Amino acid sequence: MVTISSGARRSTRTGDTEGLDMRVTGVAGLRRLSTVPRTSAYCGRRSPRSRQRGRDCVSLRTRNSRRPKRLSAMSSLAPLQHLLGPRFVDEQERCRRYAIPERGAPGHTPAVLLPQDEAELAALLQAAQAARSPLVVSAGRTGLVEAQRPEGEAVLSLEKLKRILSIDAGARTAMVEAGVAVDALNAELEPLGLVWPMEMGSTSSASVGACIANGSAGANAICYGTAAHLADAVWGLWADGSAAPETAGPRWQQPDPQQLVIDSAAPDPALGLIGTQGVLGLITRARLRLQALPAQREAALIPAASMPEAMQILAAARNAFGTDIEEFEFIGQRAMQLVRELKGAEFRLPFEKDPQANFYLLLQIKSADPDEDLAGRLYGFLAETLALPDALIGYAPLKALKAIRHSITEASNHAMKQRGGGRLAFDTATPIARFGDYLAALEASLKRDYPHIDFVAFGHAGVGGAHLHLLGSGERPVAAESAALIARVFDVTAEFGGTFSAEHGVGSKWGEEFARRARPSVVQALVAAKRLRDPNLILNPRSFGLDRLVLEC
């Protein structure tokens, strides 16, 4: 049962009720709150035989003639060192942290480049083109597809471009430099009652520019769209140092359930620097679309027997709350179990009795009206529309529920170390209408043919996005069968009209899959744009496998 002190206060930023005993939760708190008054193939023409022999699209002679001539690492960096002076860092102790990605093995770099403004960045790119010196771009280093891991390239960081240039509260826009961290921006916006609503576990480090370049989604994409939808205008530089034209991201609209909502494996060069993941150029400034902070937020954890049932609950929630749904996340039983194991005695589920559900759904709703009985509205949906008994209504302070959701990756990391068999991590999506059936089919397929694999699933059900972790054991490490597991996950995803890369990007991790699985028109358009904007292949050359594709197609 929940006890609410008379001095409980509401935070407009998180929707939490301060003063609650967060260890004790239940439906009584929801009732009480409701009565408390308150203000495929490379270029589409690659045969298995040509793939095996390496004769893709062009002859060896043609391929070699197109390959940019690389100078030795230090000789090609000399002009960049002369240009940057003390902002050229080659002390390996200082360089080391730039070579360590969020996931995967550490890389290695001879130097880190720290331009201090847009003009210096333009000169740097021009010098790198002239010297044919490849660069790997580093932002918050929170990416999960190895794009920011250097393999001998110099690292280019935009961390010095981190000014908030202006905020127009009336127009709900903010002008910022690309290196501003999401949390740093929102700390300035909160007193104004505004937010740039990118909710991810990495927002303390993730930069605004990188989010837009990646088209990143988050837990609240169902309400606000991706970072591309939150970009009113961006400016930047092509990889050759020339100015890129102003480009605006599309405005968010509730999607057709039959269409993919998030797909970072289909970059559109027509959007310029938005969504093309830093392979054509770099965003330096952006004008952002801001949102009003909700006056209230409420949330509950809902048990579900299956993912098809979960998607039926989403449809019912849309009918009840419309665009006031801010998040609709799913947590698989195994993911919840790993969080329980990680947290130990401090772990609490917000139910009178653990329902042992196959899935748990985090439904978060909002209201602009401080006087609305939002808690009562939520309770009515759960108790009447879904006909849940009080014991199965998982109401708790929002902060407590978010703590469970954002502990899953940490819990998976812990389990991976204990099991000692490594992990394969995926970021997939399908059309919303097929998402429930997709996850059910994928789990059944893996359990049938790979019963020894620990399958952990969670993610953004509201936009059809899944984060999937496949954990091996010391006796059966995933590395021994990684090719077969990757093929199985991506083949099943494709059967349901999905994408192998929903929101994390492609990077070098999935470069071969991009060549194999992306639509030929997408591959051809990106290759053509890369040749045009980056003639010497200096910028993130291994992302999307472009170091091969540009030469082979």
C-alpha positions in Angstrom: 0.0 0.0 0.0 1.1 3.6 -0.6 1.1 6.3 2.0 1.3 9.9 0.8 2.5 12.6 3.1 0.6 15.8 3.1 3.7 17.6 2.0 4.1 15.6 -1.2 5.2 17.8 -4.1 5.1 17.2 -7.9 8.1 17.7 -10.1 7.1 19.0 -13.5 10.3 17.5 -15.0 9.8 13.9 -14.0 6.3 13.6 -12.8 7.6 12.0 -9.6 5.8 12.6 -6.3 8.4 13.6 -3.8 8.0 12.5 -0.2 6.7 9.1 -1.2 8.1 5.9 0.3 9.4 4.5 -3.0 9.8 1.0 -1.5 6.0 0.7 -1.0 3.8 1.0 -4.0 0.4 -0.2 -5.2 -3.0 0.7 -6.5 -4.1 2.5 -3.3 -1.6 5.3 -4.1 -3.2 5.7 -7.5 -6.6 6.0 -6.0 -5.5 8.4 -3.4 -3.7 10.6 -5.9 -6.8 10.7 -8.0 -8.7 12.5 -5.2 -5.9 14.8 -4.0 -6.5 18.3 -5.4 -3.3 19.8 -7.0 -2.6 22.7 -9.2 21.1 -6.8 -49.9 23.6 -6.9 -51.9 26.3 -4.3 -52.7 24.6 -1.9 -55.1 21.9 -4.5 -55.7 24.0 -6.6 -58.1 26.3 -8.8 -56.1 26.3 -12.5 -56.7 27.5 -15.0 -54.1 30.3 -16.0 -56.4 31.5 -12.4 -56.9 31.1 -11.8 -53.2 33.4 -14.7 -52.5 36.0 -13.8 -55.0 35.9 -10.1 -54.3 35.0 -9.0 -57.8 32.1 -6.8 -56.8 30.8 -4.3 -59.4 34.2 -3.4 -60.8 37.4 -5.1 -61.8 40.4 -5.1 -59.5 42.2 -2.6 -61.8 39.3 -0.2 -61.6 39.0 -0.7 -57.8 42.6 0.1 -57.2 42.5 3.1 -59.5 39.7 4.6 -57.3 41.4 3.9 -54.0 42.5 7.2 -52.4 46.2 7.2 -51.8 47.0 7.2 -48.1 50.1 8.8 -46.7 51.7 7.5 -43.5 49.8 8.4 -40.4 52.2 11.0 -39.0 53.0 12.6 -42.3 49.4 13.0 -43.2 48.6 14.5 -39.7 51.4 17.1 -39.8 49.3 19.7 -41.6 46.5 19.2 -39.0 49.0 19.6 -36.2 50.2 22.8 -37.7 46.7 24.1 -38.0 45.5 23.2 -34.5 48.6 23.7 -32.4 47.8 22.8 -28.8 44.4 21.5 -29.8 46.2 18.6 -31.6 46.6 16.0 -28.9 49.0 13.1 -29.5 49.9 12.2 -25.9 48.7 8.6 -25.7 47.5 8.9 -22.1 45.1 11.7 -23.1 44.1 9.9 -26.4 43.2 6.6 -24.7 39.7 7.5 -23.6 38.8 8.6 -27.1 39.6 5.1 -28.4 37.3 3.3 -26.0 33.7 2.8 -27.4 30.6 2.3 -25.3 30.7 -1.4 -26.4 33.2 -3.5 -28.1 37.0 -3.7 -28.0 39.1 -0.6 -27.6 40.6 1.0 -30.7 43.8 3.0 -31.2 44.5 6.5 -32.5 47.6 8.5 -33.1 45.9 11.8 -32.2 42.8 13.6 -31.1 41.8 16.8 -32.9 39.8 19.5 -31.0 38.8 22.4 -33.3 37.5 25.3 -31.3 34.9 26.7 -33.8 33.2 26.2 -37.1 35.9 28.1 -39.1 38.7 26.0 -37.7 36.7 22.8 -38.3 36.2 23.8 -42.0 40.0 24.4 -42.4 40.7 21.1 -40.7 38.4 19.2 -43.0 40.0 20.8 -46.1 43.5 20.0 -44.8 42.5 16.4 -44.1 41.1 16.0 -47.6 44.4 17.4 -49.0 46.5 15.1 -46.9 44.1 12.1 -47.4 44.0 11.7 -43.6 41.0 9.6 -42.4 39.1 10.8 -39.3 36.7 9.1 -36.9 34.2 11.5 -35.3 33.8 11.4 -31.6 30.8 13.0 -29.9 29.6 11.7 -26.5 31.1 8.2 -27.3 27.7 6.7 -26.4 27.2 5.0 -29.7 26.6 1.2 -29.9 27.7 0.3 -33.4 31.4 1.0 -33.2 31.3 4.1 -35.4 33.4 6.1 -32.9 36.1 3.4 -32.5 39.3 4.4 -34.3 41.4 1.8 -36.0 44.5 4.0 -36.6 42.6 7.0 -37.7 42.8 10.3 -35.9 39.8 11.2 -33.8 37.9 14.4 -34.5 35.9 15.6 -31.5 33.4 18.5 -31.5 33.4 18.8 -27.7 34.5 22.4 -27.8 31.5 23.4 -29.8 29.1 23.3 -26.9 27.5 26.7 -26.5 23.8 27.3 -26.1 23.5 30.3 -28.4 19.9 31.4 -27.8 16.6 30.3 -26.5 13.3 31.7 -27.8 10.7 30.6 -25.3 7.9 32.1 -27.2 8.7 30.3 -30.4 9.8 27.2 -28.5 13.1 27.0 -30.2 16.7 26.9 -29.1 19.9 27.6 -31.2 22.8 25.4 -30.0 26.2 24.2 -31.1 26.4 20.5 -32.0 28.5 19.5 -29.0 26.0 20.5 -26.3 25.0 17.5 -24.2 21.2 16.8 -24.0 21.1 17.0 -20.2 23.0 20.3 -20.2 20.5 21.8 -22.6 17.5 20.6 -20.6 18.9 22.0 -17.4 18.8 25.4 -19.0 15.3 24.8 -20.5 13.6 23.5 -17.4 13.2 26.8 -15.6 11.5 28.1 -18.7 9.0 25.2 -18.6 10.5 23.7 -21.8 12.3 20.5 -22.8 14.1 19.0 -25.8 12.5 15.6 -25.3 15.2 13.0 -26.0 14.9 10.4 -23.3 17.8 7.9 -23.4 20.0 6.4 -20.8 23.0 8.3 -22.2 21.7 11.9 -22.2 24.3 13.1 -19.7 26.9 12.6 -22.5 25.0 12.3 -25.7 25.4 15.4 -27.8 22.5 17.2 -29.6 24.4 17.2 -32.9 25.1 13.4 -32.8 21.5 12.6 -31.9 20.3 14.6 -35.0 22.9 13.1 -37.2 21.9 9.6 -36.1 18.2 10.3 -36.1 18.2 8.8 -32.6 14.9 7.7 -31.0 14.3 7.3 -27.3 11.7 6.0 -24.9 9.3 8.9 -25.7 9.6 8.7 -29.5 5.9 7.6 -29.6 5.0 11.1 -28.5 7.7 13.4 -30.0 9.4 11.4 -32.7 13.2 11.0 -33.2 15.9 13.7 -32.9 15.4 14.3 -36.7 11.8 15.3 -36.0 13.1 17.7 -33.2 15.5 19.5 -35.6 13.9 22.7 -37.0 17.1 23.5 -38.9 20.7 22.4 -39.0 23.8 23.9 -40.4 27.2 22.3 -40.9 30.0 21.3 -43.2 30.4 18.7 -45.9 33.4 16.4 -45.5 35.3 18.5 -48.0 35.0 21.6 -45.6 32.4 23.4 -47.7 29.3 24.8 -46.1 26.2 22.5 -46.2 22.9 24.2 -46.8 20.3 24.7 -44.1 18.2 21.6 -43.7 15.1 21.0 -41.7 13.9 17.7 -40.2 10.4 16.4 -40.9 7.7 17.2 -38.4 6.5 14.3 -36.3 3.1 12.7 -37.2 1.5 9.6 -35.7 2.6 6.9 -38.2 0.7 4.5 -40.2 0.8 1.2 -38.2 1.8 -0.7 -41.4 4.9 1.5 -41.9 8.3 1.4 -40.3 8.6 4.3 -37.8 12.4 4.1 -37.1 15.0 2.8 -39.6 18.5 4.1 -39.4 19.5 1.6 -42.1 17.8 3.8 -44.7 19.6 7.2 -44.5 18.2 9.8 -47.0 21.0 12.0 -48.5 18.2 14.5 -49.4 18.1 15.4 -45.7 21.8 16.4 -45.9 23.4 16.0 -42.5 20.3 14.8 -40.7 20.2 11.0 -40.3 23.3 10.3 -42.4 25.4 9.5 -39.3 28.4 11.7 -40.0 29.5 10.0 -43.2 28.8 13.0 -45.5 29.7 15.9 -43.2 29.2 17.3 -39.7 26.5 19.3 -38.0 27.9 22.3 -36.3 24.7 24.2 -35.2 21.1 23.4 -34.9 17.8 25.2 -34.2 15.7 22.8 -32.1 12.0 22.3 -31.7 11.2 22.4 -28.0 8.2 21.1 -26.2 6.4 22.4 -23.1 7.1 20.5 -20.0 3.9 18.6 -19.0 2.2 19.9 -15.9 1.7 16.3 -14.8 2.9 12.9 -15.6 1.7 9.5 -14.4 2.8 6.0 -15.1 2.1 2.4 -14.3 3.6 -1.1 -15.0 1.1 -3.4 -16.7 1.6 -7.2 -16.9 1.0 -8.9 -20.2 0.9 -12.6 -21.2 2.4 -12.0 -24.7 3.6 -9.3 -27.0 0.5 -9.6 -29.3 -1.5 -8.9 -26.2 0.8 -6.0 -25.3 0.1 -4.4 -28.7 -3.6 -4.7 -28.1 -3.1 -2.8 -24.9 -1.2 -0.1 -26.8 -4.2 0.2 -29.2 -6.6 0.6 -26.2 -4.3 3.2 -24.7 -4.3 5.2 -27.9 -8.1 5.2 -27.9 -8.1 6.4 -24.2 -5.2 8.9 -24.2 -4.4 9.8 -27.8 -1.3 12.0 -28.1 -1.0 12.2 -24.3 0.8 8.8 -24.3 4.4 9.9 -23.6 6.0 6.4 -23.4 5.0 2.8 -24.1 7.9 0.5 -23.2 8.1 -3.2 -22.9 10.3 -5.3 -20.6 10.5 -9.1 -21.2 10.4 -11.5 -18.2 14.1 -12.4 -18.5 15.1 -8.7 -18.6 13.1 -8.1 -15.4 14.6 -11.1 -13.8 18.1 -9.8 -14.6 17.3 -6.5 -12.9 16.0 -8.4 -9.9 19.2 -10.3 -9.7 21.3 -7.2 -10.0 19.4 -5.2 -7.4 19.0 -7.9 -4.9 17.1 -7.1 -1.7 16.4 -3.5 -2.8 14.4 -4.6 -5.9 10.7 -3.9 -5.7 7.9 -4.5 -8.2 4.9 -2.2 -7.8 2.4 -5.0 -7.3 0.8 -6.4 -4.2 2.1 -9.8 -5.5 4.5 -10.5 -8.3 2.4 -11.4 -11.3 5.2 -13.4 -12.9 4.2 -12.0 -16.3 5.9 -12.8 -19.5 6.1 -9.1 -20.3 5.7 -5.8 -18.4 4.6 -2.6 -20.1 5.6 0.8 -18.9 2.7 3.2 -19.8 3.4 6.9 -19.2 0.9 9.6 -19.8 1.0 13.4 -19.5 -1.3 16.4 -19.2 -0.9 20.1 -19.7 -3.6 20.8 -17.1 -2.3 20.9 -13.6 -5.8 20.5 -12.2 -6.8 17.4 -14.2 -7.3 14.2 -12.3 -4.6 12.4 -14.4 -4.1 9.7 -11.8 -7.8 9.0 -11.8 -7.9 8.9 -15.5 -5.0 6.3 -15.5 -6.7 4.2 -12.9 -9.9 4.2 -14.8 -8.1 2.9 -17.9 -6.4 0.2 -16.0 -9.3 -1.0 -13.8 -12.2 -0.5 -16.3 -10.9 -0.6 -19.9 -8.3 -3.3 -19.2 -10.3 -4.9 -16.3 -7.2 -5.4 -14.2 -7.8 -6.2 -10.5 -6.1 -4.0 -8.0 -3.4 -6.6 -7.4 -2.2 -6.3 -11.0 -2.1 -2.6 -11.3 1.6 -1.7 -11.0 1.3 2.0 -9.9 4.4 3.7 -8.5 6.2 7.0 -8.6 7.6 7.6 -12.0 11.2 7.7 -10.8 10.9 4.2 -9.4 9.5 2.8 -12.6 12.1 4.5 -14.7 14.8 3.1 -12.5 13.7 -0.4 -13.4 13.6 0.4 -17.1 17.0 2.1 -17.2 18.7 -0.7 -15.2 18.3 -3.4 -17.8 21.5 -2.8 -19.8 23.5 -2.7 -16.5 21.8 -5.9 -15.5 22.6 -7.5 -18.8 26.2 -6.5 -18.5 26.4 -8.1 -15.1 24.8 -11.3 -16.3 27.2 -11.4 -19.3 30.2 -11.3 -17.1 28.8 -13.9 -14.8 27.9 -16.3 -17.6 31.2 -15.8 -19.3 30.0 -16.4 -22.9 29.8 -12.9 -24.4 26.8 -11.2 -25.8 25.3 -10.2 -29.2 23.2 -7.0 -29.0 20.6 -6.0 -31.6 18.5 -2.9 -32.3 15.6 -4.0 -34.6 12.2 -2.6 -35.5 9.1 -3.6 -37.5 5.9 -1.8 -38.3 3.8 -1.4 -35.2 1.0 -3.6 -36.6 3.4 -6.5 -36.8 5.6 -5.9 -33.8 3.9 -8.2 -31.3 3.8 -11.2 -33.7 7.4 -10.5 -34.7 8.8 -10.8 -31.2 6.7 -13.9 -30.5 8.0 -15.5 -33.7 11.6 -14.5 -33.1 11.7 -15.8 -29.5 10.1 -19.1 -30.6 12.6 -19.5 -33.4 15.6 -18.9 -31.1 14.3 -21.1 -28.3 13.7 -23.9 -30.7 17.1 -23.9 -32.4 19.3 -22.2 -29.8 17.8 -23.2 -26.4 21.1 -22.6 -24.6 21.0 -18.8 -25.5 19.7 -16.4 -22.9 17.3 -14.2 -24.7 16.7 -10.7 -23.2 14.2 -8.4 -24.9 13.1 -4.8 -24.0 12.5 -1.6 -25.9 10.2 0.9 -27.4 7.0 -1.0 -28.2 5.2 2.3 -29.0 7.2 2.7 -32.2 7.9 -1.0 -32.9 11.5 -0.9 -31.6 13.3 -3.8 -29.8 16.6 -4.1 -28.0 17.7 -7.7 -28.0 20.5 -9.2 -26.1 21.6 -12.8 -26.7 23.9 -14.1 -24.0 26.1 -17.1 -24.2 27.7 -19.2 -21.6 31.2 -20.3 -20.8 30.5 -23.7 -22.4 28.6 -22.2 -25.4 30.0 -18.7 -26.1 28.0 -16.7 -28.7 31.2 -16.0 -30.7 31.2 -19.6 -31.9 27.8 -19.2 -33.6 27.5 -15.5 -34.0 27.1 -15.6 -37.8 24.2 -18.0 -37.6 22.6 -16.1 -34.7 22.9 -12.8 -36.6 21.4 -14.3 -39.7 18.5 -15.7 -37.7 17.6 -12.5 -36.0 17.8 -10.4 -39.1 16.1 -13.0 -41.3 13.1 -13.1 -39.0 13.1 -9.4 -38.7 13.0 -9.0 -42.5 10.1 -11.5 -42.7 8.0 -9.1 -40.7 9.0 -6.1 -42.8 11.5 -4.8 -40.3 15.0 -3.3 -40.2 18.2 -4.6 -38.8 19.1 -1.2 -37.4 16.3 0.8 -35.9 17.8 3.8 -34.0 21.4 3.0 -33.1 22.8 3.6 -36.5 24.8 1.3 -38.8 28.5 2.2 -38.0 31.2 -0.3 -38.9 29.4 -3.0 -36.8 26.7 -3.6 -39.4 28.5 -2.4 -42.5 28.3 -5.8 -44.2 24.6 -6.2 -43.3 23.9 -2.8 -44.8 25.5 -4.0 -48.1 23.6 -7.2 -47.9 20.2 -6.1 -46.7 19.5 -2.5 -47.4 17.5 -1.6 -50.5 19.8 -1.2 -53.5 18.4 2.3 -54.1 19.5 3.3 -50.6 23.0 1.9 -51.0 23.4 3.6 -54.4 22.2 7.0 -53.1 24.5 6.9 -50.1 27.5 5.8 -52.2 26.9 8.6 -54.7 26.5 11.2 -52.0 29.7 9.9 -50.3 31.7 10.3 -53.5 30.3 13.8 -54.0 30.8 15.2 -50.5 33.8 13.2 -49.4 36.0 12.7 -52.4 38.9 11.2 -50.5 36.9 9.1 -48.1 38.3 10.8 -45.0 35.2 11.1 -42.7 34.1 7.9 -40.8 35.3 5.8 -43.7 34.3 2.4 -42.3 30.8 3.4 -41.3 28.2 1.6 -43.5 31.1 -0.3 -45.0 31.6 2.7 -47.3 35.4 2.1 -47.5 34.5 -1.0 -49.5 31.2 0.1 -51.1 32.6 3.3 -52.7 35.4 1.3 -54.3 33.3 -1.6 -55.4 30.2 -0.1 -56.8 
